Amino acid sequence: MNSGLYSAYSGLRANADMLEVLANNLANLNTTGFKGDETFFRLYNRAVSESGLPPLDQAINDSTVVQGTVVNFQGGPMTATGRDLDAALEGPGFFVVEAPAGARYTRNGHFQVNSQGRLVTSEGFAVMGKGGAITLPPGKVSISQNGAIEVNGTAVDALKIVDIADKTQLQKAGSSMFQAKSGAVEQEVRETQVRQGSLEQSNINPVQQMMLMINMMRQFEGLQKAINTVMNTLNEKSVNQVGKPAL
């Protein structure tokens, strides 16, 4: 394949991958507790492994690929809801919930009480306390800054709030939740405060994401034009003119 064409194609593919990530971030702009993804790229040079290439090929044979994505765990803005069962974390850490496939970690504190009196997430997963799954009797619920829960002034339990020291050991599990890889270590958080009646919003900056998307789309259009030039202009000249005997 023509070296310039291959380089342009790799750029198109990398831009398309990044646009997909940006679109997903923007789609979750209003998702409570959502953490955005960021892409990082790798530059691959075939000339390093193919030293026999012509000098021109070596000069333009760089290609860009999306190496992967990382989660931005920066906290999002707080929004007051005034709802007793809403809770937000000010500082590092996660609420722990019990899903059918095991423990999950989330910053989405939009909780509710099910028909059995158990504190659950919007998906129906049990919210874990220091004493296990939390069950609340009827009454006025109060959640203190350290996560202690009282109902009508009587202590019930305390929210289990932990952090994972190595965030690369966390992977997204849907609905603003994360699951830990094998070997991930939980650690207790000490300075994080719980804010009752508030929710943490998505940490997506819409202006920044839109600017990145516009930039990527402009690059995409430029690369498309480059490919069109190679395919329709240079190749045509090569077929029609190269090799013609001089008159």
Phi, psi and omega in degrees: 000141176308132185298316179296322179295318179296317179297318179295319179297318180297324177294319176300316182295317179296319179295320179296319179296318180292322177298324178296318178294315180298319180297320179293321177300312182293327179295336181255023181303324182254018179273120183300129176075008183290142176244126184287160176258149175232141181263154171224149190248160175230135178263124181247130181241110182292339181297334180294319182266348180234073185294345181278001181292151175300155182305320180296317178298318179297325184287328186243018186265017174288144175223149182247134177228152174282112182290326180168188178233154174232150180273134174272107184271011177300142181293149177264172179292151179267142176234125179285131179247336183074005182268129186298329184268003174270140180215141178233151180258126177255097186126180182288163176118175183217151165287149178252129177233156182253109177264165179305329182267007179124189184294141175230155183239136183211155172256000180276106183260030178275087185260165176209170179251127180275185185294340178268005180082012182269140177283123185224167175278178178297336179273357180090010179277139182293133175276130186269139173249181179293340179255011182113201179300138186270127174242129184249130173284164178299145178141182181283122183265131176234134178239120183278174182294336178268007176092358179291136182250131175235146174237118185054037176084359180256129181296135179246308182189189175222140179300137175276115182236120182227169174231160175249119187301315181258101185293342177291348178274002178254140175226148184295141181234015179087155178056041179061025179249157177234152171239149183267141175285164179300131179096353178294142185248124174282146174223146182287141175259141185246326187260352180290136179248148178261132178249105178290145179077019178222160176226144175273126181274175177301146179268017179283130173266105187298324180295314179298316181295321179293321178296318177297319181295317178298317180297316180296321180293323177294318176298319180301314180296319179297320179291324176298318179295322179296317179295318179298321179296314181296314185290318189258341183251300184295316181295323178297317179295323180297318182289318189271337189241321184294133177092355178290137178292141179291140180271000000 
